[in-house]
Amino acid sequence: MPGDADIDHEFISPQNDKFVLHDSKGFEPGEVDNLKIVRDFIDRRRNMSAPEHQLHAVWLCFEIPRAGGRFLETGTEEFLTLKSSGTLGNIPAIVVLTKYDALIARMKRTLDVNSLDGLSNDAIKNLAKNKSEVELKDICIGPLNKFAGLDIPYAEISSMCRYFDRFMRASKVLCCSPQRL
């Protein structure tokens, strides 16, 4: 269920007052107005003369779907298509894939128990991580590339401390060339 977000409301970081965030309602199933609201906001902000009022990046956050769940809703597909076609201008879009730890845990549960005999915990973790990478490409990156093209940067993150390095890579995305972080 979407929250009550107003895209024109500014959230200013207490650590860095130059970092200003605008939150939209996203593109929930059956919602048709939000894409227009976001598109109008981007158009307004990219045409502002003062750099501090311009939009510098769009962060799209998605939960990595559970088995059988849909990754991209129709509104998101339309947004990514508009972005890749240049309709939204040259504002960078960055995709953040959340709950990576849940994907790894799910992949670990699906490992063949018989093939794990004699393996160390680290080896089992690596198997689960490798299986997670394959699953991520299949259920997230493939559909993302279909609508956004190959040049959209993305990072998978988790709130778990052991995956904090992925979060740090995502936070440094604007310093990187378009690729997987």
C-alpha positions in Angstrom: 0.0 0.0 0.0 1.5 3.3 -1.0 2.3 6.0 1.6 1.1 9.5 1.6 3.9 11.2 -0.2 4.0 14.7 -1.7 6.7 15.0 -4.4 7.0 18.7 -3.9 7.8 18.4 -0.2 11.6 18.6 0.4 13.4 16.3 2.9 16.7 17.9 3.7 19.4 15.8 5.2 20.6 16.9 8.6 24.1 15.7 7.8 24.3 17.6 4.5 21.9 20.3 3.7 22.8 20.1 0.0 21.2 16.6 -0.1 17.5 17.2 -0.7 15.1 14.3 -1.3 11.7 14.3 -2.9 9.5 11.2 -2.4 6.8 10.2 -4.8 4.0 7.7 -4.2 5.6 5.4 -6.8 3.9 3.5 -9.5 1.5 1.1 -7.7 -0.8 -1.3 -9.6 -3.9 0.4 -10.9 -2.6 3.9 -10.2 -2.5 6.1 -13.3 -2.0 9.6 -12.0 1.4 9.1 -10.3 3.4 8.7 -13.6 2.0 12.1 -14.8 2.8 13.7 -11.4 6.4 12.4 -11.5 6.8 13.4 -15.1 5.6 16.9 -14.5 7.8 17.2 -11.5 10.9 16.2 -13.5 10.0 18.6 -16.3 9.5 21.5 -13.9 12.8 20.8 -12.0 15.0 20.3 -15.1 13.8 23.6 -16.5 14.7 25.6 -13.3 17.6 28.0 -13.7 19.0 27.7 -10.2 21.1 24.5 -9.9 20.0 24.0 -6.3 16.4 23.6 -7.4 17.2 21.3 -10.3 16.8 17.6 -10.1 20.1 15.8 -10.1 19.1 12.1 -10.0 16.1 9.8 -9.8 16.5 6.9 -7.4 14.0 4.1 -8.1 13.8 1.7 -5.2 12.4 -1.8 -5.7 12.0 -4.8 -3.4 13.5 -7.9 -5.0 10.4 -9.9 -5.6 9.7 -13.1 -3.8 9.1 -16.3 -5.8 6.6 -15.5 -8.5 6.2 -11.8 -7.6 6.2 -9.2 -10.3 9.2 -7.0 -10.4 8.0 -4.0 -12.5 4.5 -2.6 -12.5 3.1 -1.0 -15.7 3.7 2.5 -14.5 7.3 1.7 -13.7 7.8 0.1 -17.2 6.3 3.3 -18.8 8.6 5.5 -16.7 11.7 3.5 -17.6 10.7 3.5 -21.3 10.3 7.3 -21.1 13.7 7.5 -19.5 15.5 5.3 -22.1 13.8 7.2 -25.0 15.2 10.5 -23.7 11.7 12.0 -23.0 12.7 12.7 -19.4 15.9 14.4 -20.4 19.4 13.6 -19.2 18.7 13.2 -15.5 20.4 10.0 -14.3 18.2 7.3 -13.0 19.6 4.8 -10.5 17.9 1.6 -9.5 18.2 0.3 -5.9 17.1 -3.3 -5.3 16.2 -3.9 -1.7 16.1 -7.0 0.5 19.1 -8.7 -1.1 19.6 -10.6 2.2 16.2 -12.1 1.8 17.0 -13.3 -1.7 20.3 -14.9 -0.5 18.4 -16.6 2.4 15.8 -17.9 0.0 18.5 -19.2 -2.4 20.3 -20.9 0.5 17.1 -22.7 1.5 16.8 -24.1 -2.1 20.2 -25.6 -2.2 20.3 -29.3 -2.7 21.1 -30.7 0.8 22.9 -33.7 -0.7 25.4 -31.5 -2.5 26.3 -29.6 0.6 27.9 -32.6 2.4 31.5 -31.8 3.4 31.3 -28.1 2.4 32.3 -25.4 4.8 29.9 -22.7 5.8 31.8 -20.2 3.6 31.4 -22.5 0.6 27.7 -22.9 1.3 27.3 -19.1 1.6 29.2 -18.7 -1.8 26.9 -21.2 -3.4 23.8 -19.3 -2.2 25.4 -16.0 -3.2 26.1 -17.3 -6.7 22.6 -18.7 -7.0 21.3 -15.3 -5.9 23.2 -13.5 -8.6 21.7 -15.8 -11.3 18.2 -15.3 -9.8 18.7 -11.5 -9.6 19.7 -11.3 -13.3 16.7 -13.4 -14.2 14.0 -11.7 -12.2 15.3 -8.1 -11.9 18.1 -7.2 -14.3 16.6 -8.8 -17.4 13.3 -6.9 -17.0 15.1 -3.8 -16.1 17.3 -3.9 -19.2 14.2 -4.6 -21.3 12.6 -1.3 -20.4 15.6 0.9 -19.3 18.4 -0.3 -21.5 21.8 -1.6 -20.5 23.2 1.7 -19.2 21.1 2.2 -16.1 23.2 1.7 -12.9 21.8 -0.5 -10.2 22.8 -1.8 -6.8 21.3 -4.5 -4.6 21.3 -3.6 -0.9 20.2 -4.9 2.4 19.8 -3.5 5.9 21.9 -6.4 7.1 25.4 -5.2 8.2 27.2 -7.9 6.2 25.8 -6.4 3.0 26.6 -2.8 4.0 29.3 -2.6 1.3 26.5 -2.8 -1.4 24.7 0.1 0.2 28.0 2.2 0.1 28.4 1.4 -3.6 24.9 2.5 -4.2 25.5 5.8 -2.4 28.5 6.5 -4.6 26.7 5.9 -7.8 26.9 9.4 -9.1 30.7 9.2 -9.2 30.6 6.1 -11.3 30.1 5.4 -15.0 26.7 3.8 -15.9 27.1 0.2 -15.0 26.4 -2.2 -12.2 27.8 -0.7 -9.0 
